């Protein structure tokens, strides 16, 4: 039996790649849901990991050790690809929610993934602002 799909924000995936306080919660959700992401999630994860390294939160060795796990995730997840509809939906979300551009694009991609029927579809995140917006438009939110 296959796991149900959930849309994962990069803030929930980074703790799967490197040990953080949220890692146990992220691993629990990883065992529960298949991963659906937007097309730029790999870039966001690498950005987050390099930022952690630059800030001294992880060592260069930890960064290098995280890269194979990132690649494994990329190979197993389902990605929602960019489209004019997602861009338009993201612009609308920016008008109604206090989101950054990338977060609006992720939320718009999540809407695309569930065919714009968010009720009962799970959105996994570690970002409070994004979680609030996802709940507001009808997603069930799992917080890491």
Phi and psi in radians as a Rosetta constraint file:
Dihedral C 1 N 2 CA 2 C 2 CIRCULARHARMONIC -1.535 0.35
Dihedral N 2 CA 2 C 2 N 3 CIRCULARHARMONIC 2.630 0.35
Dihedral C 2 N 3 CA 3 C 3 CIRCULARHARMONIC -1.265 0.35
Dihedral N 3 CA 3 C 3 N 4 CIRCULARHARMONIC 2.659 0.35
Dihedral C 3 N 4 CA 4 C 4 CIRCULARHARMONIC -1.205 0.35
Dihedral N 4 CA 4 C 4 N 5 CIRCULARHARMONIC 2.649 0.35
Dihedral C 4 N 5 CA 5 C 5 CIRCULARHARMONIC -1.448 0.35
Dihedral N 5 CA 5 C 5 N 6 CIRCULARHARMONIC 2.588 0.35
Dihedral C 5 N 6 CA 6 C 6 CIRCULARHARMONIC -2.476 0.35
Dihedral N 6 CA 6 C 6 N 7 CIRCULARHARMONIC 2.586 0.35
Dihedral C 6 N 7 CA 7 C 7 CIRCULARHARMONIC -1.502 0.35
Dihedral N 7 CA 7 C 7 N 8 CIRCULARHARMONIC 2.225 0.35
Dihedral C 7 N 8 CA 8 C 8 CIRCULARHARMONIC -1.912 0.35
Dihedral N 8 CA 8 C 8 N 9 CIRCULARHARMONIC 2.200 0.35
Dihedral C 8 N 9 CA 9 C 9 CIRCULARHARMONIC -1.381 0.35
Dihedral N 9 CA 9 C 9 N 10 CIRCULARHARMONIC 2.634 0.35
Dihedral C 9 N 10 CA 10 C 10 CIRCULARHARMONIC -1.051 0.35
Dihedral N 10 CA 10 C 10 N 11 CIRCULARHARMONIC -0.488 0.35
Dihedral C 10 N 11 CA 11 C 11 CIRCULARHARMONIC -1.127 0.35
Dihedral N 11 CA 11 C 11 N 12 CIRCULARHARMONIC -0.378 0.35
Dihedral C 11 N 12 CA 12 C 12 CIRCULARHARMONIC -1.601 0.35
Dihedral N 12 CA 12 C 12 N 13 CIRCULARHARMONIC -0.324 0.35
Dihedral C 12 N 13 CA 13 C 13 CIRCULARHARMONIC -1.561 0.35
Dihedral N 13 CA 13 C 13 N 14 CIRCULARHARMONIC -0.553 0.35
Dihedral C 13 N 14 CA 14 C 14 CIRCULARHARMONIC -1.001 0.35
Dihedral N 14 CA 14 C 14 N 15 CIRCULARHARMONIC -0.721 0.35
Dihedral C 14 N 15 CA 15 C 15 CIRCULARHARMONIC -1.139 0.35
Dihedral N 15 CA 15 C 15 N 16 CIRCULARHARMONIC -0.248 0.35
Dihedral C 15 N 16 CA 16 C 16 CIRCULARHARMONIC -1.370 0.35
Dihedral N 16 CA 16 C 16 N 17 CIRCULARHARMONIC -0.430 0.35
Dihedral C 16 N 17 CA 17 C 17 CIRCULARHARMONIC -1.623 0.35
Dihedral N 17 CA 17 C 17 N 18 CIRCULARHARMONIC -0.417 0.35
Dihedral C 17 N 18 CA 18 C 18 CIRCULARHARMONIC -2.558 0.35
Dihedral N 18 CA 18 C 18 N 19 CIRCULARHARMONIC 2.473 0.35
Dihedral C 18 N 19 CA 19 C 19 CIRCULARHARMONIC -1.159 0.35
Dihedral N 19 CA 19 C 19 N 20 CIRCULARHARMONIC 2.149 0.35
Dihedral C 19 N 20 CA 20 C 20 CIRCULARHARMONIC -2.477 0.35
Dihedral N 20 CA 20 C 20 N 21 CIRCULARHARMONIC 2.944 0.35
Dihedral C 20 N 21 CA 21 C 21 CIRCULARHARMONIC -0.989 0.35
Dihedral N 21 CA 21 C 21 N 22 CIRCULARHARMONIC -0.491 0.35
Dihedral C 21 N 22 CA 22 C 22 CIRCULARHARMONIC -1.514 0.35
Dihedral N 22 CA 22 C 22 N 23 CIRCULARHARMONIC -0.016 0.35
Dihedral C 22 N 23 CA 23 C 23 CIRCULARHARMONIC -1.038 0.35
Dihedral N 23 CA 23 C 23 N 24 CIRCULARHARMONIC -0.769 0.35
Dihedral C 23 N 24 CA 24 C 24 CIRCULARHARMONIC -1.091 0.35
Dihedral N 24 CA 24 C 24 N 25 CIRCULARHARMONIC -0.760 0.35
Dihedral C 24 N 25 CA 25 C 25 CIRCULARHARMONIC -1.115 0.35
Dihedral N 25 CA 25 C 25 N 26 CIRCULARHARMONIC -0.728 0.35
Dihedral C 25 N 26 CA 26 C 26 CIRCULARHARMONIC -1.122 0.35
Dihedral N 26 CA 26 C 26 N 27 CIRCULARHARMONIC -0.728 0.35
Dihedral C 26 N 27 CA 27 C 27 CIRCULARHARMONIC -1.117 0.35
Dihedral N 27 CA 27 C 27 N 28 CIRCULARHARMONIC -0.656 0.35
Dihedral C 27 N 28 CA 28 C 28 CIRCULARHARMONIC -1.095 0.35
Dihedral N 28 CA 28 C 28 N 29 CIRCULARHARMONIC -0.763 0.35
Dihedral C 28 N 29 CA 29 C 29 CIRCULARHARMONIC -1.230 0.35
Dihedral N 29 CA 29 C 29 N 30 CIRCULARHARMONIC -0.578 0.35
Dihedral C 29 N 30 CA 30 C 30 CIRCULARHARMONIC -1.102 0.35
Dihedral N 30 CA 30 C 30 N 31 CIRCULARHARMONIC -0.587 0.35
Dihedral C 30 N 31 CA 31 C 31 CIRCULARHARMONIC -1.317 0.35
Dihedral N 31 CA 31 C 31 N 32 CIRCULARHARMONIC -0.265 0.35
Dihedral C 31 N 32 CA 32 C 32 CIRCULARHARMONIC -1.780 0.35
Dihedral N 32 CA 32 C 32 N 33 CIRCULARHARMONIC -0.515 0.35
Dihedral C 32 N 33 CA 33 C 33 CIRCULARHARMONIC -2.336 0.35
Dihedral N 33 CA 33 C 33 N 34 CIRCULARHARMONIC 2.445 0.35
Dihedral C 33 N 34 CA 34 C 34 CIRCULARHARMONIC -1.228 0.35
Dihedral N 34 CA 34 C 34 N 35 CIRCULARHARMONIC 2.659 0.35
Dihedral C 34 N 35 CA 35 C 35 CIRCULARHARMONIC -1.693 0.35
Dihedral N 35 CA 35 C 35 N 36 CIRCULARHARMONIC 2.190 0.35
Dihedral C 35 N 36 CA 36 C 36 CIRCULARHARMONIC -2.085 0.35
Dihedral N 36 CA 36 C 36 N 37 CIRCULARHARMONIC 2.352 0.35
Dihedral C 36 N 37 CA 37 C 37 CIRCULARHARMONIC -2.391 0.35
Dihedral N 37 CA 37 C 37 N 38 CIRCULARHARMONIC 3.039 0.35
Dihedral C 37 N 38 CA 38 C 38 CIRCULARHARMONIC -1.609 0.35
Dihedral N 38 CA 38 C 38 N 39 CIRCULARHARMONIC 2.853 0.35
Dihedral C 38 N 39 CA 39 C 39 CIRCULARHARMONIC -1.038 0.35
Dihedral N 39 CA 39 C 39 N 40 CIRCULARHARMONIC -0.433 0.35
Dihedral C 39 N 40 CA 40 C 40 CIRCULARHARMONIC -1.700 0.35
Dihedral N 40 CA 40 C 40 N 41 CIRCULARHARMONIC 0.195 0.35
Dihedral C 40 N 41 CA 41 C 41 CIRCULARHARMONIC -1.078 0.35
Dihedral N 41 CA 41 C 41 N 42 CIRCULARHARMONIC -0.688 0.35
Dihedral C 41 N 42 CA 42 C 42 CIRCULARHARMONIC -1.012 0.35
Dihedral N 42 CA 42 C 42 N 43 CIRCULARHARMONIC -0.743 0.35
Dihedral C 42 N 43 CA 43 C 43 CIRCULARHARMONIC -1.105 0.35
Dihedral N 43 CA 43 C 43 N 44 CIRCULARHARMONIC -0.743 0.35
Dihedral C 43 N 44 CA 44 C 44 CIRCULARHARMONIC -1.102 0.35
Dihedral N 44 CA 44 C 44 N 45 CIRCULARHARMONIC -0.704 0.35
Dihedral C 44 N 45 CA 45 C 45 CIRCULARHARMONIC -1.126 0.35
Dihedral N 45 CA 45 C 45 N 46 CIRCULARHARMONIC -0.841 0.35
Dihedral C 45 N 46 CA 46 C 46 CIRCULARHARMONIC -1.094 0.35
Dihedral N 46 CA 46 C 46 N 47 CIRCULARHARMONIC -0.668 0.35
Dihedral C 46 N 47 CA 47 C 47 CIRCULARHARMONIC -1.050 0.35
Dihedral N 47 CA 47 C 47 N 48 CIRCULARHARMONIC -0.791 0.35
Dihedral C 47 N 48 CA 48 C 48 CIRCULARHARMONIC -1.116 0.35
Dihedral N 48 CA 48 C 48 N 49 CIRCULARHARMONIC -0.713 0.35
Dihedral C 48 N 49 CA 49 C 49 CIRCULARHARMONIC -1.198 0.35
Dihedral N 49 CA 49 C 49 N 50 CIRCULARHARMONIC -0.718 0.35
Dihedral C 49 N 50 CA 50 C 50 CIRCULARHARMONIC -1.180 0.35
Dihedral N 50 CA 50 C 50 N 51 CIRCULARHARMONIC -0.616 0.35
Dihedral C 50 N 51 CA 51 C 51 CIRCULARHARMONIC -1.119 0.35
Dihedral N 51 CA 51 C 51 N 52 CIRCULARHARMONIC -0.752 0.35
Dihedral C 51 N 52 CA 52 C 52 CIRCULARHARMONIC -1.031 0.35
Dihedral N 52 CA 52 C 52 N 53 CIRCULARHARMONIC -0.719 0.35
Dihedral C 52 N 53 CA 53 C 53 CIRCULARHARMONIC -1.147 0.35
Dihedral N 53 CA 53 C 53 N 54 CIRCULARHARMONIC -0.811 0.35
Dihedral C 53 N 54 CA 54 C 54 CIRCULARHARMONIC -1.083 0.35
Dihedral N 54 CA 54 C 54 N 55 CIRCULARHARMONIC -0.597 0.35
Dihedral C 54 N 55 CA 55 C 55 CIRCULARHARMONIC -1.481 0.35
Dihedral N 55 CA 55 C 55 N 56 CIRCULARHARMONIC -0.042 0.35
Dihedral C 55 N 56 CA 56 C 56 CIRCULARHARMONIC 1.482 0.35
Dihedral N 56 CA 56 C 56 N 57 CIRCULARHARMONIC 0.157 0.35
Dihedral C 56 N 57 CA 57 C 57 CIRCULARHARMONIC -1.298 0.35
Dihedral N 57 CA 57 C 57 N 58 CIRCULARHARMONIC -0.445 0.35
Dihedral C 57 N 58 CA 58 C 58 CIRCULARHARMONIC -2.449 0.35
Dihedral N 58 CA 58 C 58 N 59 CIRCULARHARMONIC 2.753 0.35
Dihedral C 58 N 59 CA 59 C 59 CIRCULARHARMONIC -1.487 0.35
Dihedral N 59 CA 59 C 59 N 60 CIRCULARHARMONIC 2.926 0.35
Dihedral C 59 N 60 CA 60 C 60 CIRCULARHARMONIC -1.077 0.35
Dihedral N 60 CA 60 C 60 N 61 CIRCULARHARMONIC -0.668 0.35
Dihedral C 60 N 61 CA 61 C 61 CIRCULARHARMONIC -1.093 0.35
Dihedral N 61 CA 61 C 61 N 62 CIRCULARHARMONIC -0.753 0.35
Dihedral C 61 N 62 CA 62 C 62 CIRCULARHARMONIC -1.080 0.35
Dihedral N 62 CA 62 C 62 N 63 CIRCULARHARMONIC -0.707 0.35
Dihedral C 62 N 63 CA 63 C 63 CIRCULARHARMONIC -1.035 0.35
Dihedral N 63 CA 63 C 63 N 64 CIRCULARHARMONIC -0.841 0.35
Dihedral C 63 N 64 CA 64 C 64 CIRCULARHARMONIC -1.094 0.35
Dihedral N 64 CA 64 C 64 N 65 CIRCULARHARMONIC -0.638 0.35
Dihedral C 64 N 65 CA 65 C 65 CIRCULARHARMONIC -1.230 0.35
Dihedral N 65 CA 65 C 65 N 66 CIRCULARHARMONIC -0.447 0.35
Dihedral C 65 N 66 CA 66 C 66 CIRCULARHARMONIC -1.342 0.35
Dihedral N 66 CA 66 C 66 N 67 CIRCULARHARMONIC -0.434 0.35
Dihedral C 66 N 67 CA 67 C 67 CIRCULARHARMONIC -1.047 0.35
Dihedral N 67 CA 67 C 67 N 68 CIRCULARHARMONIC -0.742 0.35
Dihedral C 67 N 68 CA 68 C 68 CIRCULARHARMONIC -1.094 0.35
Dihedral N 68 CA 68 C 68 N 69 CIRCULARHARMONIC -0.612 0.35
Dihedral C 68 N 69 CA 69 C 69 CIRCULARHARMONIC -1.179 0.35
Dihedral N 69 CA 69 C 69 N 70 CIRCULARHARMONIC -0.676 0.35
Dihedral C 69 N 70 CA 70 C 70 CIRCULARHARMONIC -1.013 0.35
Dihedral N 70 CA 70 C 70 N 71 CIRCULARHARMONIC -0.809 0.35
Dihedral C 70 N 71 CA 71 C 71 CIRCULARHARMONIC -1.104 0.35
Dihedral N 71 CA 71 C 71 N 72 CIRCULARHARMONIC -0.635 0.35
Dihedral C 71 N 72 CA 72 C 72 CIRCULARHARMONIC -1.107 0.35
Dihedral N 72 CA 72 C 72 N 73 CIRCULARHARMONIC -0.733 0.35
Dihedral C 72 N 73 CA 73 C 73 CIRCULARHARMONIC -1.078 0.35
Dihedral N 73 CA 73 C 73 N 74 CIRCULARHARMONIC -0.780 0.35
Dihedral C 73 N 74 CA 74 C 74 CIRCULARHARMONIC -0.999 0.35
Dihedral N 74 CA 74 C 74 N 75 CIRCULARHARMONIC -0.708 0.35
Dihedral C 74 N 75 CA 75 C 75 CIRCULARHARMONIC -1.212 0.35
Dihedral N 75 CA 75 C 75 N 76 CIRCULARHARMONIC -0.442 0.35
Dihedral C 75 N 76 CA 76 C 76 CIRCULARHARMONIC -1.771 0.35
Dihedral N 76 CA 76 C 76 N 77 CIRCULARHARMONIC -0.341 0.35
Dihedral C 76 N 77 CA 77 C 77 CIRCULARHARMONIC -1.433 0.35
Dihedral N 77 CA 77 C 77 N 78 CIRCULARHARMONIC 2.856 0.35
Dihedral C 77 N 78 CA 78 C 78 CIRCULARHARMONIC -1.792 0.35
Dihedral N 78 CA 78 C 78 N 79 CIRCULARHARMONIC 2.262 0.35
Dihedral C 78 N 79 CA 79 C 79 CIRCULARHARMONIC -1.911 0.35
Dihedral N 79 CA 79 C 79 N 80 CIRCULARHARMONIC 2.395 0.35
Dihedral C 79 N 80 CA 80 C 80 CIRCULARHARMONIC -1.551 0.35
Dihedral N 80 CA 80 C 80 N 81 CIRCULARHARMONIC 2.143 0.35
Dihedral C 80 N 81 CA 81 C 81 CIRCULARHARMONIC -1.517 0.35
Dihedral N 81 CA 81 C 81 N 82 CIRCULARHARMONIC 2.726 0.35
Dihedral C 81 N 82 CA 82 C 82 CIRCULARHARMONIC -1.078 0.35
Dihedral N 82 CA 82 C 82 N 83 CIRCULARHARMONIC 2.616 0.35
Dihedral C 82 N 83 CA 83 C 83 CIRCULARHARMONIC -2.793 0.35
Dihedral N 83 CA 83 C 83 N 84 CIRCULARHARMONIC 2.846 0.35
Dihedral C 83 N 84 CA 84 C 84 CIRCULARHARMONIC -1.095 0.35
Dihedral N 84 CA 84 C 84 N 85 CIRCULARHARMONIC -0.608 0.35
Dihedral C 84 N 85 CA 85 C 85 CIRCULARHARMONIC -1.116 0.35
Dihedral N 85 CA 85 C 85 N 86 CIRCULARHARMONIC -0.689 0.35
Dihedral C 85 N 86 CA 86 C 86 CIRCULARHARMONIC -1.172 0.35
Dihedral N 86 CA 86 C 86 N 87 CIRCULARHARMONIC -0.739 0.35
Dihedral C 86 N 87 CA 87 C 87 CIRCULARHARMONIC -1.070 0.35
Dihedral N 87 CA 87 C 87 N 88 CIRCULARHARMONIC -0.767 0.35
Dihedral C 87 N 88 CA 88 C 88 CIRCULARHARMONIC -1.121 0.35
Dihedral N 88 CA 88 C 88 N 89 CIRCULARHARMONIC -0.771 0.35
Dihedral C 88 N 89 CA 89 C 89 CIRCULARHARMONIC -1.106 0.35
Dihedral N 89 CA 89 C 89 N 90 CIRCULARHARMONIC -0.703 0.35
Dihedral C 89 N 90 CA 90 C 90 CIRCULARHARMONIC -1.092 0.35
Dihedral N 90 CA 90 C 90 N 91 CIRCULARHARMONIC -0.715 0.35
Dihedral C 90 N 91 CA 91 C 91 CIRCULARHARMONIC -1.079 0.35
Dihedral N 91 CA 91 C 91 N 92 CIRCULARHARMONIC -0.719 0.35
Dihedral C 91 N 92 CA 92 C 92 CIRCULARHARMONIC -1.115 0.35
Dihedral N 92 CA 92 C 92 N 93 CIRCULARHARMONIC -0.720 0.35
Dihedral C 92 N 93 CA 93 C 93 CIRCULARHARMONIC -1.109 0.35
Dihedral N 93 CA 93 C 93 N 94 CIRCULARHARMONIC -0.608 0.35
Dihedral C 93 N 94 CA 94 C 94 CIRCULARHARMONIC -1.139 0.35
Dihedral N 94 CA 94 C 94 N 95 CIRCULARHARMONIC -0.513 0.35
Dihedral C 94 N 95 CA 95 C 95 CIRCULARHARMONIC -1.316 0.35
Dihedral N 95 CA 95 C 95 N 96 CIRCULARHARMONIC -0.386 0.35
Dihedral C 95 N 96 CA 96 C 96 CIRCULARHARMONIC -1.993 0.35
Dihedral N 96 CA 96 C 96 N 97 CIRCULARHARMONIC -0.164 0.35
Dihedral C 96 N 97 CA 97 C 97 CIRCULARHARMONIC -2.420 0.35
Dihedral N 97 CA 97 C 97 N 98 CIRCULARHARMONIC 2.533 0.35
Dihedral C 97 N 98 CA 98 C 98 CIRCULARHARMONIC -1.385 0.35
Dihedral N 98 CA 98 C 98 N 99 CIRCULARHARMONIC 1.238 0.35
Dihedral C 98 N 99 CA 99 C 99 CIRCULARHARMONIC -1.945 0.35
Dihedral N 99 CA 99 C 99 N 100 CIRCULARHARMONIC 2.728 0.35
Dihedral C 99 N 100 CA 100 C 100 CIRCULARHARMONIC -1.411 0.35
Dihedral N 100 CA 100 C 100 N 101 CIRCULARHARMONIC 2.847 0.35
Dihedral C 100 N 101 CA 101 C 101 CIRCULARHARMONIC -0.980 0.35
Dihedral N 101 CA 101 C 101 N 102 CIRCULARHARMONIC -0.860 0.35
Dihedral C 101 N 102 CA 102 C 102 CIRCULARHARMONIC -1.106 0.35
Dihedral N 102 CA 102 C 102 N 103 CIRCULARHARMONIC -0.637 0.35
Dihedral C 102 N 103 CA 103 C 103 CIRCULARHARMONIC -1.174 0.35
Dihedral N 103 CA 103 C 103 N 104 CIRCULARHARMONIC -0.686 0.35
Dihedral C 103 N 104 CA 104 C 104 CIRCULARHARMONIC -1.114 0.35
Dihedral N 104 CA 104 C 104 N 105 CIRCULARHARMONIC -0.700 0.35
Dihedral C 104 N 105 CA 105 C 105 CIRCULARHARMONIC -1.134 0.35
Dihedral N 105 CA 105 C 105 N 106 CIRCULARHARMONIC -0.699 0.35
Dihedral C 105 N 106 CA 106 C 106 CIRCULARHARMONIC -1.119 0.35
Dihedral N 106 CA 106 C 106 N 107 CIRCULARHARMONIC -0.777 0.35
Dihedral C 106 N 107 CA 107 C 107 CIRCULARHARMONIC -1.141 0.35
Dihedral N 107 CA 107 C 107 N 108 CIRCULARHARMONIC -0.665 0.35
Dihedral C 107 N 108 CA 108 C 108 CIRCULARHARMONIC -1.140 0.35
Dihedral N 108 CA 108 C 108 N 109 CIRCULARHARMONIC -0.681 0.35
Dihedral C 108 N 109 CA 109 C 109 CIRCULARHARMONIC -1.159 0.35
Dihedral N 109 CA 109 C 109 N 110 CIRCULARHARMONIC -0.636 0.35
Dihedral C 109 N 110 CA 110 C 110 CIRCULARHARMONIC -1.099 0.35
Dihedral N 110 CA 110 C 110 N 111 CIRCULARHARMONIC -0.710 0.35
Dihedral C 110 N 111 CA 111 C 111 CIRCULARHARMONIC -1.083 0.35
Dihedral N 111 CA 111 C 111 N 112 CIRCULARHARMONIC -0.705 0.35
Dihedral C 111 N 112 CA 112 C 112 CIRCULARHARMONIC -1.097 0.35
Dihedral N 112 CA 112 C 112 N 113 CIRCULARHARMONIC -0.729 0.35
Dihedral C 112 N 113 CA 113 C 113 CIRCULARHARMONIC -1.073 0.35
Dihedral N 113 CA 113 C 113 N 114 CIRCULARHARMONIC -0.591 0.35
Dihedral C 113 N 114 CA 114 C 114 CIRCULARHARMONIC -1.787 0.35
Dihedral N 114 CA 114 C 114 N 115 CIRCULARHARMONIC 0.313 0.35
Dihedral C 114 N 115 CA 115 C 115 CIRCULARHARMONIC 0.972 0.35
Dihedral N 115 CA 115 C 115 N 116 CIRCULARHARMONIC 0.662 0.35
Dihedral C 115 N 116 CA 116 C 116 CIRCULARHARMONIC 1.079 0.35
Dihedral N 116 CA 116 C 116 N 117 CIRCULARHARMONIC 0.505 0.35
Dihedral C 116 N 117 CA 117 C 117 CIRCULARHARMONIC -2.192 0.35
Dihedral N 117 CA 117 C 117 N 118 CIRCULARHARMONIC 1.353 0.35
Dihedral C 117 N 118 CA 118 C 118 CIRCULARHARMONIC -1.285 0.35
Dihedral N 118 CA 118 C 118 N 119 CIRCULARHARMONIC -0.297 0.35
Dihedral C 118 N 119 CA 119 C 119 CIRCULARHARMONIC -1.011 0.35
Dihedral N 119 CA 119 C 119 N 120 CIRCULARHARMONIC 2.139 0.35
Dihedral C 119 N 120 CA 120 C 120 CIRCULARHARMONIC 1.494 0.35
Dihedral N 120 CA 120 C 120 N 121 CIRCULARHARMONIC -0.180 0.35
Dihedral C 120 N 121 CA 121 C 121 CIRCULARHARMONIC -1.564 0.35
Dihedral N 121 CA 121 C 121 N 122 CIRCULARHARMONIC 2.363 0.35
Dihedral C 121 N 122 CA 122 C 122 CIRCULARHARMONIC -1.606 0.35
Dihedral N 122 CA 122 C 122 N 123 CIRCULARHARMONIC 2.370 0.35
Dihedral C 122 N 123 CA 123 C 123 CIRCULARHARMONIC -2.048 0.35
Dihedral N 123 CA 123 C 123 N 124 CIRCULARHARMONIC 2.079 0.35
Dihedral C 123 N 124 CA 124 C 124 CIRCULARHARMONIC -1.817 0.35
Dihedral N 124 CA 124 C 124 N 125 CIRCULARHARMONIC 2.199 0.35
Dihedral C 124 N 125 CA 125 C 125 CIRCULARHARMONIC -2.675 0.35
Dihedral N 125 CA 125 C 125 N 126 CIRCULARHARMONIC 2.860 0.35
Dihedral C 125 N 126 CA 126 C 126 CIRCULARHARMONIC -2.087 0.35
Dihedral N 126 CA 126 C 126 N 127 CIRCULARHARMONIC 0.212 0.35
Dihedral C 126 N 127 CA 127 C 127 CIRCULARHARMONIC -1.908 0.35
Dihedral N 127 CA 127 C 127 N 128 CIRCULARHARMONIC 2.053 0.35
Dihedral C 127 N 128 CA 128 C 128 CIRCULARHARMONIC -1.094 0.35
Dihedral N 128 CA 128 C 128 N 129 CIRCULARHARMONIC -0.742 0.35
Dihedral C 128 N 129 CA 129 C 129 CIRCULARHARMONIC -1.122 0.35
Dihedral N 129 CA 129 C 129 N 130 CIRCULARHARMONIC -0.760 0.35
Dihedral C 129 N 130 CA 130 C 130 CIRCULARHARMONIC -1.173 0.35
Dihedral N 130 CA 130 C 130 N 131 CIRCULARHARMONIC -0.672 0.35
Dihedral C 130 N 131 CA 131 C 131 CIRCULARHARMONIC -1.069 0.35
Dihedral N 131 CA 131 C 131 N 132 CIRCULARHARMONIC -0.757 0.35
Dihedral C 131 N 132 CA 132 C 132 CIRCULARHARMONIC -1.073 0.35
Dihedral N 132 CA 132 C 132 N 133 CIRCULARHARMONIC -0.777 0.35
Dihedral C 132 N 133 CA 133 C 133 CIRCULARHARMONIC -1.137 0.35
Dihedral N 133 CA 133 C 133 N 134 CIRCULARHARMONIC -0.735 0.35
Dihedral C 133 N 134 CA 134 C 134 CIRCULARHARMONIC -1.090 0.35
Dihedral N 134 CA 134 C 134 N 135 CIRCULARHARMONIC -0.766 0.35
Dihedral C 134 N 135 CA 135 C 135 CIRCULARHARMONIC -1.074 0.35
Dihedral N 135 CA 135 C 135 N 136 CIRCULARHARMONIC -0.763 0.35
Dihedral C 135 N 136 CA 136 C 136 CIRCULARHARMONIC -1.041 0.35
Dihedral N 136 CA 136 C 136 N 137 CIRCULARHARMONIC -0.615 0.35
Dihedral C 136 N 137 CA 137 C 137 CIRCULARHARMONIC -1.608 0.35
Dihedral N 137 CA 137 C 137 N 138 CIRCULARHARMONIC 0.046 0.35
Dihedral C 137 N 138 CA 138 C 138 CIRCULARHARMONIC 1.994 0.35
Dihedral N 138 CA 138 C 138 N 139 CIRCULARHARMONIC -0.020 0.35
Dihedral C 138 N 139 CA 139 C 139 CIRCULARHARMONIC -1.276 0.35
Dihedral N 139 CA 139 C 139 N 140 CIRCULARHARMONIC 2.656 0.35
Dihedral C 139 N 140 CA 140 C 140 CIRCULARHARMONIC -1.483 0.35
Dihedral N 140 CA 140 C 140 N 141 CIRCULARHARMONIC 2.232 0.35
Dihedral C 140 N 141 CA 141 C 141 CIRCULARHARMONIC -1.902 0.35
Dihedral N 141 CA 141 C 141 N 142 CIRCULARHARMONIC 2.296 0.35
Dihedral C 141 N 142 CA 142 C 142 CIRCULARHARMONIC -1.910 0.35
Dihedral N 142 CA 142 C 142 N 143 CIRCULARHARMONIC 2.162 0.35
Dihedral C 142 N 143 CA 143 C 143 CIRCULARHARMONIC -1.807 0.35
Dihedral N 143 CA 143 C 143 N 144 CIRCULARHARMONIC 2.319 0.35
